[in-house]
Amino acid sequence: MAFVRVCGLTELEDGTPKRVELDGIPVSVVRTEGEVFAINDICSHANVSLSEGEVEDCSIECWLHGSSFDLRTGKPNGLPATRPVPVYPVQIQGDDVLVSVTQES
Amino acid sequence: MAEALNIPVGSTTAGSIAVAAESTVATRMSAPPSYDVADFAVPHGREEEWRFTPLERLRGLHDGTAVADGLIRTEVYTPAGVTQETVGRDDPRVGRAGVPADRVAAQAYSAFEKASVVSVPKETVLTEPIRINLHGQGGTAFVHQVIELGAFAEAVVVIDHTGDAVVAANVDFLVGDGAKLTVVSVQDWDAKAVHVAQHNALVGRDASFKSIVVTFGGDVVRLHPRVQYAGPGGEAELFGLYFTDKGQHQEHRLLVDHNAPHCKSNAVYKGALQGDDAHAVWIGDVLIRAVAEGTDTYEMNRNLVLTDGARVDSVPNLEIETGEIAGAGHASATGRFDDEQLFYLMSRGIPQVDARRLVIRGFFAELVQQIELPDVEERLLTKIEAELEASI
């Protein structure tokens, strides 16, 4: 699994997602509740960027139709989305945030 | 109404222009139809007409990055009396049936080099079908095809798409007064093909137009059959059949623009889906303009979801600007296999596998019968059987 540095830990504001692209895959990196998560940035229901949504209770909400996805598992907690969004493993090395998109965690 | 329709500029009465302009501009998010690709913004995926389409799989057809580097081997079989020509874009028949309604159609119109025109002279009744075989040899191509029937002519045209290609196309059908045209368009592409096409039919006075769209193959297929009437009394039947497999995106967007009085239209699209991320989209738009008194229209979509993981988006729209009509309606249903039908058949001693086949054959039968060409019907049934092998 190739971990790639996406940003510095201090660049991430708690509860504010950051959108990055890794190997052409849009990824939303979220720091919340003392942890950092990486989740595919596109909602599984419609073509909406999740990083534009709000983070609450360790999940990220799609602003267009209101499904929110658990940052740990990618599973939606309600309609209209029915399918999970891929989530990716994150490593913290010092001040660097590394994400691997080659394998879903 | 959630979505207003795209109304081409230019109508029959001053009154209807005013009404149309009011009802479209206010609600429609997209640009009006145009032959010029520059009149359309590059879609970002949340526009009403693109929100179901995976833009990242269109290989640049939508954003101007696609380069015409492909080859499509084209064979046209024309019965005696029918002419086939290759013409430039200045030919008056090119683009007369309809205006490109979205960026990819406009891109195809702006980028094609030579158009092919097949014409059936007036009062010629063909006993054999015209066949147009398009076999993609890889790469990207922009195509413009015109099929023209003179007054009181009758013809059947089969357009067969096979091979591998990325194609953006406009297909024009000019159906003369009192003429009768049946078109069968088969999308039997290889797994990686991308096919985006607009079909424009201009149906003459008392003419009839029947379109049967059959979509099996391809990675992304997005077809946009549109009908307008050149005079009263025209009739349009739009049939479609699709079998969407794992990972495939198949989208059919219909528009029947009732812009003349006493015309009829009927649309029936049916699809079966199986496998993860199989995605079918059906949009059925019917517009009854203020002048179109005596209109009779109905549209229907049915989807059979055979496995988990498949998705259907089905959106019928009806916009009515006059109450003086004979009938207007629409229906859409998406569901899984009916266990009771299976149980009934099995209770009569039919094994489950055969019972499933029977139910699916029955589901598609009314559309397959519409084709009335034994060889195409046979190929279709074989294809459906082969597809079912995967899920049964």
Interface residues (C-beta under 8 A of the other chain):
Chain A: A46 N47 V48 L64 R83
Chain B: G45 R46 R51 P54 L55 G309
